[in-house]
């Protein structure tokens, strides 16, 4: 962000838009008073809440981060939601009614002693929002609060926020790439450009109508302007199957089976999109198919063309053997970073494969350019925006050129332009012979890459109609 002049009045409801990396999350962090100071970056100008530096009035603002996993603090759901209230000194007799109401409002129907370690990514997002609502802040700051949520979860979260704002009159700032979720709730839209400067500010309808071209150029998801990518093609059944799940039982722990009796196959050179409600086991299934979680029952069988000289199922393969066979992108990007710069992060896999320096540099450069990360080559991966981190993890999987790629919420945090580029890249990989399995709640992604659509509902895994 650079040279921004803004005044947000009490009770305003603001939708903050802009391309990935434009500084939206940085602004929310500054408003919440959680920046670390001069040692963590440069700051010019002044920023105040109620006439004071935000760090001096912590608790006045409540922030839900882009990565809800980083906000889970305590081991039990109820304790985690109560944590903020306890730190604000809310009387004990008031805390637990607030906790129960907040959990109800966000649709997280779980016992108060349910372990937070057992929550899915989408459930953690609801948990983080519940903790923010329970604090009853004067300024509510939300960073991509509906990312990774199923459609019902999106509806519940939006309704919960609307009820809270109507009841409390709190000031509200939300960062979201998907404009249509919040457009009829907010009273003001602020748009940042790729250079971090202000390009639009005003009433939602006026901004959308008069600044349409500028918004599209900046990568904003303008309602009525869908992304255009090559249409999905039917999966080629005759091409064989790369991975097959046979009577699978899955879970993160041996004593906690999430689903059992699952049957699925991934046809070679096709794209399979896995959908379903939060907590249904989609990420667990994807990690099991990728050889990173041990099946609790049944097996994952790899085709001879994928396994090559390796024996046994993917869970028995070494990590180096997986690199060129099955690449996996986690739901939480930062869980995969091991290097100090973007460039070095991309070189990890090629070096593990024993590639020479020239080949390593060439592969890294090609992927960086295709995913618009070349300008960030020397940046620390942990300093990137959420959308940039997501593209980096995809790049790290692709640079090893695996035959199968597994992606968990690959379009999280992407603006319209980077979404088109990412999906076009993935579509091209499939056409070139790569097999994809994606976990996604993104209907546009499903339409573009759903050669095969598997829906993991509450009761069973079923093959849905092709997108």
N, C-alpha and C positions, 0 to 999 in steps of 0.2 A: 504494500500500500504506500501511496505517496501523495502528499499535498491534498489531503481530504478535509473539507470543511463541512461539518454536519451538525445539526441540532435536532435531537429526537425529543419530542415533548412527552410529558407524562400521559400514559394511557394510549399512546400510539402503538399500532401494530404494523411492524415493518418486515417485509420480505426482502432479504439481501441476496442479490443475484450476481453472477459473474462466472467467467470461465475457471476451470481448475487451475489453482496456483495464483489467483489474482489477489489473495489476501483476505478473503471472507472470514475464514476461521481465525486468522490472526487478529482481526478486529474484534471478534467475539471474545477471544481470550483477553484482549486489552480491556474491554468493557467489564469483564469479570474480575479484573485485577489479579490475574494469575500469571502474567509474564514475569520472568525471572529477573529483569533489570538489565543494565547495560552490558553485563557479561554474557548475555544470551542474544544480543542483537543491538541494532541501532534504533533510536527513537528521537524524533524531533516534534516540536509543537506541544500542545497540551490536550489532555483527555480528562474529563471530569464527569462524575455522577453526583447529582445533587450538590454541585459546586465543590466537590472534593475529589482527590485522586482515588480511582477505583480501589486500589489496595488498602485504603484507609476505611473503606465502608464495605468490606467483604461480608457477605450475608444479605446485603441489599439486593445483589444480583445472584441468580442461580443459573449455572451453565451445564448443559448436557453436551458432552463432547462428541466429536465425530466417531470416535472409537469407544463404544460403551464398555468394552472389556477393561479399558484402563480406569474406569470409574468404580468397578466392583471392589469393595474394600473388605467387607466382612463375610463370614462363612454362611450366614443364614439370610434368607430373603428379607424377613422382617427387620432384622438388625441393620441390614444395609440401608433400607429405606429410612430407618430412624436415625441414622448416623448424623446427617446434616442438622436435623432438628435438635439433637443432643448438643451438638457443637454451638448452636445458636442460643442454648439455654432455655429452650421451650420446656415448660413444666411437664413432668413425667406423665401426669394424668391426661395431658393433651396430645402427647406424642402418638400413642398407639391408635387412638381413633383417626388421627391424621394418616398414619401408615396404612391402616385398613382401607380408608377411603381412597387414597392415592393408588393403591394396588387395584382396587375395583375400577377406578376411572380409566386406567390404562389397559384393562382387560387381562391382567396377570393373575389368573385364578389358581394360586398355589398356596399351600400352608405357609405360615410365617416361619416355620423352622426348615423349610425346603432348602437344601444346599445350593448356594449360588454357583458352585463349581459344576453343577449338573444342568445349568441353563444353556440353551442355544444362544447363538448370536443375537437373534431377534428378541428373545426373551430378556437378554441383558439390556437391550435398548429400552424396553418397557420398564425394566427395573430402574435404570438410570433416570428416566423421565419421572417415575413415581417418586424417587428420592428428591428430585427438584420440585415437584408439585407439593410434596409434603412440607417443604420449607416455607411455602407461601411467600415467594419473593416479590419485591416491588418491580424487579426487572427480570424477565424470564428470557434466557438466551438458549436457543436450540440450534445445534449444528447437525444438519442432515438427520433429523430424528426419525424419518420413516425409511431410511435405507435399510435393506436386509429384512424388512417386515413383509409378511404376507398381506394380501389385500384387506383381509378383515382387521389385521393389526394396524394398517395405515388408517383405516376408518376410525378405529377405537382411539388411536393416539390423537388424531385431529379433533375428535369430539371431546376428548379429555382436556386438551388445551383450550378449546373454545369455551367449555364450561368453566374452567379455571379463570380465564380472562373475563368472562361475563360476571363471575362471582366476585372477583377481587379488583378488577380494573387495572391490573398490572400492565406495565409497559412490556412490549413483546418484540423481539427480533429473532427471526428464523432464517437460517441459511438452508437452501434446498435447491437442487438442480431441477427437480420436477415441479414446475410452476403451478400446475393446475390443482395440486393438493391444497395449497394455501391461498390461492388468489382471491377467493370470495370471503376469506376471513380477515385479511390484512387491509389496512387503510392507506398504505404507502409502499412503494417499491423503490429500492435503491439498487443501482447496477454499477458494478466495477468492471473496468476493461482489463485486457490482458496485461497492461502496464501498471495495474493497481490504482489507476486514477478513475475518478467518478465520470461516468458517461450518461447517466440518467437518474432522475429523482423526481417522484411525483405520485399522483393517484394511480392506482394499478391500471385501470382501463385506459387512461390517457397515455401512460408510458408504453403500454403494449401496442397501442394503435399508432402513436406518432413516432416511436423509436424502433419499430419492428425491424427494419433493415439493420440498424446498428446492433440490436440485440442478437439477431441471427449471426451477424458477422463476429460477434464476441462469443458465440457458442451457447447462448441462452436457449433453453427449451421453451420456445414461444408456443403457446397453445395454438393448434391448427396448422402447425408447420412440422409435420412428422419427419423423422430421419429417413433418408433414402439409401438403401443398400440393396445388393443383389438379393433377389427372392430366394427363399429356402427351396431346395430341391428334395424330392423323395429319396429316402435312404436306399442304396443299392443292395438289396438282399443277397445278390449273387456274389458280392465281393468278399464274403466271409465275415467272421466275427473275431475281433481282437481280444476282448475280455468278456467273460461270462460269469455271472454270479449264480451259484447253484444252491438252492435251499439255504440261503444265507441267514444267519442270525447275527445281529450287529449290536455293538455297545462300546462305550469308552472303558468300562470296567467289566471284569469277568462276572461280577455279581449284579450287574445292571444291564440286562438285555433290553434294548430299545425296540427292536423289531425282529421278527423271525419268519422263516419260510419264504424269503424273498427270492424271486427269479428275475434276472435281467441279463441282457446281452448288448454289447456295443459293437454294431457293425463297422467294419473297416471303412475308413474314408467317409465317415458320416458324422453328423453332429447330433448328440442326444442332450436334451434339456430336461433336468429333473426339477420339478416343482412340488409344492406342498406346504402345509401350514408350519409356522414356527414350532420347533420342538418335535417334529415328526421323525427326525433322524436323517435328514438329507445330507448334512455335512459328514455325519458318521458313516453313512453309506458310501459317499464319495471317497473318503479317506481309506475305507476298507477295500474298495475296488482298486485304489491306487497303490496298494501294498504297504500302507503306512499304519493301519490298524489291523490287529489279528481278528479274523472272523470268530465269533463265539459259537458258531455252528455252520455247517456247510463249507463251501469253498469258493474261491475266486480262481477261475481257470484261464490261463493265457494261451492264445493260439501259438502254434509252433513258429509262425512267422514273427511273432512278437518276442517270444522267449528265446529263440535262437538256440544257443548251446546250453542255456540255463535249465536247471531242473527244478521241479516243484512249483508252487504257486508264488505270485509276486511278493507275498509277505516274507518269503524265505530269501529273496534276492538282497544283495548288498546295495547300499545307497548308490555306489558308482554304477552298478548294473541298471538301476532304475533310471539314471539320468537320461540315457538315450532311448529308453523304452517307454517310461511313464513319467511325465512331468506334472507336478501338482502345485496349484496356487491356492494357498489357504485363504480363509475368510478374513483373517486378521493379518494384513500385510507385514506389520513389524515383527511378527513371529518368525519370519524367514530371513531377516537381514543379518549378515555376519561380517560385512566389510564397512570401512569408514567412508567410502565414496561410492557414488552410483556406478562409475566406471569399474571400480574394483569388484563391486557386487556382481556385475555382469560377467566378470572374468573368472569367477569362482568355478562354475561348472566346466567351461572349456579347459581350465588348468587341471581340474580333477580328472578330465578325460585324457590328459597328456598332450593336448594340442600345442603347437609351437606358438611363439609370441605373435607372429604375423597373422596366423589364422584366428587366434583369440581376439586380437584387436579388430580384425575385419568383421567377425561375427557380432561383437559388441557394438561396433559403429553402426552396422546395418540396422540392428534392432532399436538402438537409441533413436536413430533418425525416423524410423517408421512409427514410433510411438511418442514422438515429440518430447524426448527426454535429453536430446543431445546438448542443449544449453545447460543442463543440470549435471553434466558428467562428473564434475568435481565436488558436487554437493554431498553432504552427509544424508543417507537415505532417511534418517529419522527426522530430518528437518523439512522433508517434502510435505506437500499437502496430501490429504487422504487419497484424492484421485490420482495424484502423481505416484504415490506409493503403490497403489493398485496396478498402474501400468508398469511400474518397475518389476513387480513380482511376476507379472505376465511375461515381461521381457526376459527375466531370469530363467523361466521355464522354457521359453522358445529358443534361447541361445544354444541349448544343448541338442536341439533338433530331435526331440523324442517322437516316437510313432504315435503315442497316445498322450493327450493333454487333458488334465482334470482341473476345472476352474470353479472356485466357490465364490459366487457373487462377483463376476468379473467386471460388471459395469458400475459398481459402487463408486460414487464420487466423480463420475465422468460428466463433463459438459457435452452439449450436443455435437460439437465438432470432434472431440476426442472419442466420443462414443461411436460415431460413424467410422472413424479411422480404425478403432480397435475391432469393431465388428467386421468391417471389410477385410482386415488382416486375418481374422479368424476364419472367415468364409473362404478366403484364398487358401489358407492352410488345409482346410478340408478338401477343397478341390484338388490340392496337390498331393493328397493321400494321407493326411493326418486325421486321427480319430479324436473327437472331442466329447467330453462329458462335462456339462455345466450345471451347477446349482444356481437357480436364479428365480427372483420374484418379478423380473422385468418383462412385461408383456411384449415390448418392442423387440427385445433380445430373443424371446421365444419365437416371434414371428419371423425373424431373420435367420435364426440358426436352429430351429426346431425340426430338423429332419425326422427325428424321433422324439416324442414327448412322453415322458414318464411322470406320473403324478403319484407322489407318496402321501396318500391321505392318512387319516387317523386309523383306518382299518386295514388297508391293503395298498400294494403297489400296482398301478394299472397303467396300461398304455393308452394315452389319450389321443384324441384326433390330432393329426398333424397340423402344425400352425399354417 
